Amino acid sequence: MLYQIKEQCKAEQEEKNHIYNSIIVDNAVLYALKTFKTIIQRNKRKKGDIHSFSIDRLPKNFSPASRVLGKIYLTES
């Protein structure tokens, strides 16, 4: 995958008649990979957390999107 990104950048630069600098592209690809791995690790840690949201006005049956959200339990009055 990294090789494909580098080749695509090289082709784009040649198309535009710009100078291709492999060091800049290598650093950008490595930085993007590092950022991607960091985000994946953060998301793995959040998996067990309880996710919540607020709705200003609930419908009469207390289920704004039951097919998507499932059963809703109220924790505040």
N, C-alpha and C positions, 0 to 999 in steps of 0.2 A: 504494500500500500504506500509506504513512504517513497519508494522508487517511482511509483505512478504519479504522485504529487509533484515530485521534482521534475519529471519529464513533462508534465503538463505546464508547469511554470516556465520551463525552458522553451517549450513550443510557443507559448503566449508571448514571451519576450522576443523571440525571433520573428513572430508575426508582426509585431509592432516596431520592428527594427531597433529595439533597445538592447543594451548590453546585459547579458545574463551573468549574474554573480552567484556562483554556487554556494559560497560561504553564507551569504544572506539567506538564501533559500534553505540551506541546511539548518541554520539557527532557528528560522521561523518554524520549520517542520518539527524540530525537537521541542521547541517551546509549546507548540500546539499539542504535541503528544503528551508532554508533561502536564499541561492544563487538563487535557481530556482524562488522564489517569487520576488526577486529583479529584475531579468532579465525580468520577465513577466511585472512588473510595468514599467520598462524602455521602453519596446517595445510598451506598450499601449500609452505612451506619444509621441512616435515617429510616430504614425499612421498618423497624419495630416501633417507631414513635407513633403517638396518636395524632392524627391530623384533624384539624377543626376549621370551621369557617363561621361567619355570621351572616344572617339574613335579616333584613329590617322587618319585613312582613311575611309571616308564614301563611300559606293558604289554610282554609278551614280544616282540611284533613291532615295538617302538619307534615305533608310530604310534597315538596316542590318538584322533585325529580326522582320519584321512587325507582324508576327503571335504572337510573344511573347511580344514584346514591344508596339505594337500598333503604332499610328501615332507619329512621332518624330518631334518636333519643335526646330529649331535652335535658340539659344539665343546669339551666337557669330558668327562673320564672319570668 
